[in-house]
Amino acid sequence: MLAVLIKRILAPGMESTYEEFSRKIIQAAVPARGFISSKAFKDLNEPSIRYTLIQMESLADWQAWKESSARNDALGQIQPLLQEPEIISILTTA
């Protein structure tokens, strides 16, 4: 199993708009091959920083989802809300 942590820093005032689009991208991920689960988090000290933790079966599954047109279409709606590009960390158990 693989965990993918995505950090996004929102542009000022985009928090509520981001919530709507964030749900859409997660809904698009559910049918993806290897998708296990996803959770969204908000930084307690800095509400403009959001994290998404996605669990996938394998790195190949993540790479296929990352490069899919479904993700790119959904991400295209989120990118204008971001202050900078998302940061993706690939994690596995130690």
Buried (B, 14 or more C-beta within 10 A) or exposed (E): EBBBBBBBBBBEEBBEBBEEBBEEBBEBBEEBEBBEEBEBEEEEEEEBBBBBBBBBEEEEBBEBBBEBEBBEEBBEBBEEBBEEEBEBEEEEEE
